[in-house]
Amino acid sequence: MGSPEAGSQHSSYQFVPAGGAGDKRIGDRLFYSVISIALFLMVLLGFWPSYFSLIFGAPVARPLVMHAHGAIFTGWMALLLLQVYLIARGRVKAHRRVGKVGIAYGVVVLCLGVVVSFAAPAMHVQSGNWPLDQAAGFMILPLGDMVLFAGLFGAAVRLRHRREAHKRLMLAATIALVFAAVARMEIQAPWLFFLVWVSPLLAGMAYDLYRNSRIHPAYLISFAMFAVAFPRIFLQESELWLGLARPMLSAFL
């Protein structure tokens, strides 16, 4: 999120649309604004029954770490919207300043996400809601999200001076986090679950083809990572995973 809008002139491809560079920038800002709002709506839709709707209802007793996780995660989505807004308004210096905070904030998102990946299933076991194997199996989902987020977010930070790669990697890192929201939509068909999850990325790839006649490598690498990580949903009950997850989770019980 700390991408300098007027950063390096180098990119993995050179393309100037017929309408000129100015039209391309306007199109890019509009696309990223729309896709960021769509991601926020996906989060609201997925977490509305179990989290957001409860905020406006009767107070629900939940551990502080879960409230902190919900607030930090929502804050990340708001930060994404803010950064896209600043670029859309041409406020590049403000975008850079906020981006420095965004790097630290992303580390907090990652650290708290890892904590909750263990804390949430442990609390389900302690409350008697889940048996140990169900909780241990569940862990592969949030931990997978954190691995994806860490890789994509780290790459986005590392390449923050390469605008075209940075903005695509930051979008992909956020899509990795949205997996949890899509999982709560109770989509039964795995292939449909995958398509809904990666739909913002597919939209970005389609936009690249339309505007630049090719897909940026950052999108292709991100899609490959998602495709490799998604089949973990089929490993939740496998002894291969449970043999690793049981002792890890038992340490928190």
N, C-alpha and C positions, 0 to 999 in steps of 0.2 A: 504493500500500500504506500510505500515511499517512493514510487516511480517518478523521476523527474520528467515532466511532460516535454521539456525541451532538452532532453538528455542527448545521449550519443546519436549520431546520424546513422550509425551502422544498424542494419537489421538483416535478417536471414533472407530477405527478398526485397526487390525494388519494384514498386508498382505505383503508377500515378493514374487514377481513373480519369475518364474523359472529362468529368466536371471539374478537375483540378484538385490540388492537395487540400484546399480549404473545404471543399465539399466532402472529401474523404474524412477529414477530422470531425466535421459535423455529424456525418453518418456514424462514425465510431463512437462519439459521445452519446448519441441517441441510443445506439445498440446497447452499450454497457449500462446506460441508465435503465433501460427497459429490462435487461436480463438481471440486474441487481434487484430491482423491485420484484421480479418474478421469483427469485430465490427467497426473498423475504416472505413472500406470500406462501411459498411452499413450506417454509418453517412454521408460519402461523397455522396453516391448514393441518400439518402433521402433529403439532404439539398443542393444538387448541383444546381437544378433549381432556388431555392429561395434565396440562400446565396452564396455558394462557387463560382458559375459561375459568379456572379456579381463582385466578388473581382477582376477578371481578365478583366472585361469589363469597361464600362463607370461608373464613380462614381455615387452611388445611395444615395440620401439623406435619411438617417434614423436616428432616435433618438440615442443619444450616448449610452443609456442603452442597446439598441438592439445590437449595435456593441460590447459592452463590454460582453454581454451575449454570443454572438457567439464566441468571442475570448476565454473567460473563459471555455466554453464548449469544444471547440477544444483543449484547453490546457489540459483539463482533459484526453481526449483520448490520447494525446501525452504523458502525464505523465504515463498512464497505460502501454503504449508501452515501455517507458523508464524503468519502474520497472520490467517488464517481461524480457527485454533485460539484465538488470543488473543481475538478478537471473540466466538467461541462461548462462551468462558469468562467473558465480561464484563469482560475486562481491557483497558479502552479506553485508559487512559493508557500501558500498555505497548505497545499497538498503535500509538499515535501516535509513541512514541519509536523503535520499530523502523522505523516508516514513514519517518522522517528518514534512517535508514541505507539503507532500501530505495530512496529516490530516487537516492542516490549509487550504489548497487549497480546500479540500472537503467541509469545512464549507462555504467557499466563493461561491462554486458552488451551495450549498443549498440555501444560503441567496439570491443570485442574481436570482436563479430560482424562488423563491417565489415572489420576486419583479416583475419579468417579467410576472409571471402568472396573475398578476393584471394589470401591465402597458400595455402589448400588447393588450388585449381586450379593455381596456379603450381607447387606441389610435385609435383603429378601430371604436369605437363608435363616438369619437370626430371628426374623419375625415369623418364620414358619410358612411363608408364602411359596417358597421354592425349595425343592430338594437340592442337595449339593450339586448333582450332575447337571441339573437344569441351569443353575447359576453359573457353573463353570463353563458350560457350553455357550451361554450367552456372551461371555467375556470376549469371545473371538470377534464379535461385531464391533463394539466400541474401541477395542484395541486396534483392530484393523483400520478404523477411521483415523485414529491417532497416528498410525504409521503413515498412512496416505497424506494426512495433513502435514505432518512433520517434513516429509520429503518434498512436497510441493511448495509449502510455505518457505522452507529453507532455500529451495532453488529460486523462488521469487525474490527473497531478500538478497541472495547472492547476485542475482541478475537485475537488481533494481535500477541500474544505470542503462539497461537495455530495455527501453520502454515497451516494445512490442512483445518481447518474451515475458517481461515482468507482469504486465496486466493480465495476460492469459494464464500465467501460473497462479496468480493470486485468485483469479476467478475459479480455477480448478481446485485450489486448496479449500475454498469455501464450499464448492460442490461436494468435496469429500466429507465435510461436516454435515451436509444436508442428508446424508444417508440415514441418519437416525430419524429425521422427520419423515422421510419417505417410508421407512419401516413401520411407522405408526399409522400409516394410511391403510394398513391391512390389505394390501394388494396381494392376491393369492398367487397369480402366475409369476414365477421368477423372472421370465423374460420381460414381462410388463413392468415389474418392479425395477429391473435394470434400466429399461428405457426411460421410465419416469425420472429415475435418479440422475441419469446422465443427459437428460433432455436439454438442460442449459448448455452443456458442453457441445452437444450435437448442433444446437442453434449457433454457437460460436463458430464451429467448423463450417457450417453452411454459409454463414456470413463471410467468413474468410474466402470461400470459393467464389462467392458473388462479387466481393469487392476486390480481391487480389488474385483470383484465378488459381489459387493454391491454398492449402491448409498449412498454417504455421506449425513447425515442429513441436512447439510447446503443447499444442492441442493434441497432436498425434501421440506424444509420449504420455500425456495425462490420460488419454483414452485407453492406451495400452495398460497403464497402471490400474485403472478402474476395472478393466476387463479381467486382469489377472487376480485382483483382490475380491471381486464379487463372488466367485464360487465358494468363498469361505462360509457362506450361509448354509452350504450343504455339509459342512464339517462339524457343526455344533454338537452332534451326538456321536461323532467318531471317537474311537478310543485313542486314535493318534493325537487328537487335540485334548481330550479329557485327561489323558495321562500327563500332559503338561500343565493344564489349567487347574486341576484339583489341588495339587500342592501349593500352587501360587495363591489360590483363593483361600485355602485353609489357613494360611499365615495371617489372614485378616479376620478370622472368626474367633 
